């Protein structure tokens, strides 16, 4: 876990940001009044398998992509809640998923950019694992690729690429990451909290996920403001990380 500082944040993206779709194009000014912590890395198969061994989580099929220090995938939003309840029990700490606002704040890491390292698509492979030239050579999907090579044909071990300025890894690429919020098409008209807490209004049968994955082949999908949604979905490029509210003793 890594501590994230409090402070103001412009949640969302400006209407002129490249790749910004209909459900973005609006900035909501919020303030994180307190610091919080978030996983430095995505939750791995090693961590998940401990939960499964305790029979608190279901066993996940890695579909041949590998386990160990690779991020767990094929998890639904409900699966993340099983893991978090187990983690709370064994640690005594109130772990949870990050909110959309927290996730985006961490991903942007104080840079106020669509991608914390800039808009140069050729730099993507320094900081994350997307669908690049390496992946196309392996899978031959015939897709347009990112204009670089990150060395991983599919899932990569956590920490394989450079961290962002907050010291957090894989915020863009590798696996999409579930967040806590109920789905809102956009937050312009929602009863959104202005302190970064999760959206509790909206469609709570669907949940948001963020960040792109190793199957993301377009630079404009690897942006800090990019949003997707599902609820029961499980996929080979969908995982999560956890967050934690800090106490006076932390």
C-alpha positions as CSV (number, residue, x, y, z in Angstrom):
1,X,0.0,0.0,0.0
2,X,1.1,3.6,-0.7
3,X,-0.2,6.7,0.9
4,X,-1.8,9.2,-1.4
5,X,-1.8,12.9,-0.3
6,X,-5.0,14.9,0.2
7,X,-5.7,17.9,-2.1
8,X,-8.0,19.4,-4.8
9,X,-8.7,17.6,-8.0
10,X,-10.5,18.2,-11.3
11,X,-12.4,14.9,-11.8
12,X,-13.1,14.0,-15.4
13,X,-11.8,15.4,-18.7
14,X,-12.1,18.7,-20.6
15,X,-14.3,18.5,-23.7
16,X,-11.3,19.0,-26.0
17,X,-9.2,16.1,-24.5
18,X,-8.3,13.7,-27.2
19,X,-10.5,10.6,-27.2
20,X,-13.0,12.1,-24.8
21,X,-16.4,10.5,-25.4
22,X,-19.9,11.6,-24.5
23,X,-19.8,10.5,-20.9
24,X,-16.8,12.7,-20.1
25,X,-16.0,16.2,-21.3
26,X,-16.8,17.8,-18.0
27,X,-14.7,18.7,-14.9
28,X,-16.1,18.2,-11.4
29,X,-14.0,20.1,-8.8
30,X,-13.6,17.9,-5.7
31,X,-11.3,18.0,-2.7
32,X,-9.8,15.0,-1.0
33,X,-9.9,16.2,2.5
34,X,-7.9,13.3,3.9
35,X,-5.0,11.2,2.7
36,X,-5.8,7.5,1.8
37,X,-3.8,4.6,0.7
38,X,-4.0,2.3,-2.3
39,X,-2.3,-0.8,-3.5
40,X,1.0,-0.1,-5.1
41,X,0.3,-3.0,-7.5
42,X,-2.8,-4.8,-8.8
43,X,-4.0,-7.7,-6.7
44,X,-2.1,-10.8,-7.9
45,X,-3.0,-14.5,-8.3
46,X,-0.7,-15.2,-5.4
47,X,-2.8,-13.0,-3.2
48,X,-6.1,-14.2,-4.6
49,X,-5.2,-17.9,-4.2
50,X,-4.6,-17.4,-0.5
51,X,-8.2,-16.2,-0.2
52,X,-9.4,-19.2,-2.3
53,X,-7.3,-21.6,-0.1
54,X,-9.3,-20.2,2.9
55,X,-12.5,-20.9,0.9
56,X,-13.5,-17.2,1.1
57,X,-13.0,-16.7,-2.6
58,X,-13.8,-18.9,-5.6
59,X,-11.0,-20.5,-7.5
60,X,-10.1,-18.5,-10.7
61,X,-9.1,-20.1,-14.0
62,X,-6.1,-18.3,-15.4
63,X,-6.9,-19.7,-18.9
64,X,-3.3,-20.4,-19.5
65,X,-2.1,-16.8,-19.0
66,X,-0.2,-17.7,-15.8
67,X,-0.6,-17.1,-12.0
68,X,1.9,-16.1,-9.3
69,X,2.8,-12.4,-9.6
70,X,0.5,-11.7,-12.5
71,X,-2.6,-9.7,-11.8
72,X,-5.7,-11.8,-11.0
73,X,-8.3,-11.5,-13.7
74,X,-11.6,-13.1,-14.6
75,X,-13.1,-11.5,-11.5
76,X,-16.5,-9.9,-11.2
77,X,-17.3,-6.9,-9.0
78,X,-19.0,-9.4,-6.6
79,X,-15.8,-11.4,-6.6
80,X,-13.8,-8.4,-5.5
81,X,-16.2,-8.0,-2.5
82,X,-15.5,-11.5,-1.4
83,X,-11.8,-10.9,-1.5
84,X,-12.1,-7.6,0.4
85,X,-14.3,-9.2,3.1
86,X,-11.6,-11.9,3.6
87,X,-8.8,-9.2,3.7
88,X,-10.8,-7.3,6.3
89,X,-11.1,-10.4,8.4
90,X,-7.5,-11.4,8.4
91,X,-6.0,-7.9,8.8
92,X,-8.7,-6.1,10.9
93,X,-8.5,-3.2,8.5
94,X,-11.4,-1.7,6.5
95,X,-10.1,-2.4,3.0
96,X,-12.4,-1.5,0.0
97,X,-12.3,-0.8,-3.7
98,X,-11.2,2.8,-4.6
99,X,-13.8,5.2,-5.8
100,X,-13.7,6.4,-9.4
101,X,-12.5,9.7,-8.2
102,X,-9.7,8.2,-6.1
103,X,-8.7,5.9,-8.9
104,X,-8.4,8.8,-11.4
105,X,-6.7,11.0,-8.9
106,X,-4.0,8.4,-8.3
107,X,-3.7,7.6,-12.0
108,X,-3.2,11.3,-12.9
109,X,-0.8,11.7,-9.9
110,X,-0.8,15.4,-9.8
111,X,0.1,16.0,-13.5
112,X,-3.3,17.3,-14.8
113,X,-2.7,15.3,-18.0
114,X,-4.7,12.7,-19.9
115,X,-1.8,10.4,-19.3
116,X,0.6,11.2,-16.5
117,X,3.6,10.7,-18.9
118,X,2.2,12.9,-21.6
119,X,0.4,12.3,-24.9
120,X,3.2,10.6,-26.8
121,X,1.9,7.2,-27.7
122,X,5.4,5.8,-28.2
123,X,6.0,6.3,-24.5
124,X,3.1,4.1,-23.4
125,X,5.2,0.9,-23.3
126,X,7.5,2.5,-20.7
127,X,4.7,2.8,-18.2
128,X,2.1,0.1,-19.0
129,X,1.2,-3.1,-20.8
130,X,-1.2,-2.5,-23.8
131,X,-1.8,-4.3,-27.1
132,X,1.4,-3.4,-28.8
133,X,3.7,-4.8,-31.4
134,X,4.8,-7.7,-29.1
135,X,1.2,-8.7,-28.5
136,X,0.3,-8.7,-32.2
137,X,3.3,-10.8,-33.1
138,X,2.0,-13.4,-30.6
139,X,-1.8,-13.3,-31.2
140,X,-2.1,-12.0,-34.8
141,X,-5.5,-10.5,-34.2
142,X,-4.9,-8.1,-37.1
143,X,-5.5,-5.1,-34.9
144,X,-3.9,-1.7,-35.1
145,X,-1.3,-1.7,-32.3
146,X,0.2,0.8,-29.9
147,X,3.3,2.2,-31.7
148,X,5.8,0.6,-29.3
149,X,6.8,-2.7,-27.8
150,X,6.5,-3.4,-24.1
151,X,7.9,-7.0,-24.2
152,X,4.7,-8.7,-22.9
153,X,2.4,-10.6,-25.3
154,X,-0.4,-10.7,-22.8
155,X,-0.5,-10.2,-19.0
156,X,2.7,-9.0,-17.4
157,X,4.0,-9.5,-13.9
158,X,3.1,-6.6,-11.6
159,X,5.8,-3.9,-11.4
160,X,7.2,-4.7,-14.8
161,X,7.0,-1.0,-16.0
162,X,7.8,2.4,-14.6
163,X,5.5,3.8,-11.8
164,X,3.6,7.0,-12.0
165,X,4.8,10.1,-9.9
166,X,2.9,8.8,-6.9
167,X,4.9,5.6,-7.0
168,X,1.9,3.4,-8.2
169,X,2.3,0.8,-10.9
170,X,0.2,-0.4,-13.8
171,X,-2.5,2.3,-13.5
172,X,-2.8,2.2,-17.3
173,X,-2.8,-1.2,-19.0
174,X,-2.3,-4.8,-17.8
175,X,-5.8,-5.3,-16.5
176,X,-8.8,-3.0,-16.2
177,X,-9.6,-2.3,-12.5
178,X,-13.0,-2.4,-10.8
179,X,-13.9,0.6,-8.7
180,X,-16.6,1.0,-6.0
181,X,-19.0,3.3,-7.7
182,X,-22.5,2.7,-9.0
183,X,-22.7,3.6,-12.7
184,X,-23.4,7.1,-13.7
185,X,-23.4,7.9,-17.5
186,X,-21.7,11.1,-16.5
187,X,-21.4,13.1,-13.2
188,X,-22.7,16.4,-14.5
189,X,-26.2,15.8,-13.1
190,X,-25.5,13.2,-10.5
191,X,-25.6,13.8,-6.8
192,X,-21.9,13.3,-6.7
193,X,-19.9,13.7,-3.5
194,X,-17.4,16.6,-3.7
195,X,-14.9,14.8,-1.5
196,X,-14.1,11.8,-3.7
197,X,-16.4,9.3,-2.1
198,X,-18.1,6.7,-4.4
199,X,-21.2,7.5,-6.4
200,X,-24.1,5.9,-4.5
201,X,-26.8,7.1,-6.9
202,X,-27.1,5.9,-10.4
203,X,-27.4,2.3,-11.7
204,X,-26.0,0.1,-8.9
205,X,-26.7,-3.0,-10.9
206,X,-23.7,-1.9,-12.9
207,X,-20.3,-0.9,-11.7
208,X,-17.4,1.1,-13.2
209,X,-13.9,0.0,-14.1
210,X,-10.9,2.0,-15.2
211,X,-7.4,2.0,-16.7
212,X,-7.2,-0.1,-19.9
213,X,-5.5,-3.5,-20.3
214,X,-3.1,-5.6,-22.3
215,X,-5.8,-5.8,-24.9
216,X,-6.2,-2.0,-25.2
217,X,-4.8,-1.0,-28.6
218,X,-5.7,2.7,-28.9
219,X,-3.9,5.4,-27.1
220,X,-7.1,7.4,-26.4
221,X,-8.4,4.4,-24.3
222,X,-5.3,4.5,-22.1
223,X,-6.3,7.8,-20.5
224,X,-6.8,8.5,-16.8
225,X,-10.4,9.6,-17.4
226,X,-11.5,6.6,-19.6
227,X,-14.6,4.9,-18.1
228,X,-16.3,1.5,-18.7
229,X,-19.0,-0.3,-16.8
230,X,-20.4,-3.8,-16.0
231,X,-21.5,-5.7,-12.9
232,X,-21.3,-9.5,-13.2
233,X,-18.8,-9.4,-16.0
234,X,-15.6,-11.5,-15.8
235,X,-12.9,-11.2,-18.4
236,X,-9.3,-12.1,-19.1
237,X,-8.3,-8.5,-18.8
238,X,-10.3,-7.3,-15.8
239,X,-8.9,-7.2,-12.2
240,X,-8.6,-4.8,-9.3
241,X,-6.6,-3.2,-6.6
242,X,-7.7,-2.1,-3.1
243,X,-7.8,1.1,-1.1
244,X,-7.8,1.9,2.6
245,X,-8.9,4.9,4.7
246,X,-6.2,6.0,7.0
247,X,-6.6,6.5,10.8
248,X,-4.7,8.7,13.2
249,X,-2.5,5.7,14.0
250,X,-1.5,5.1,10.4
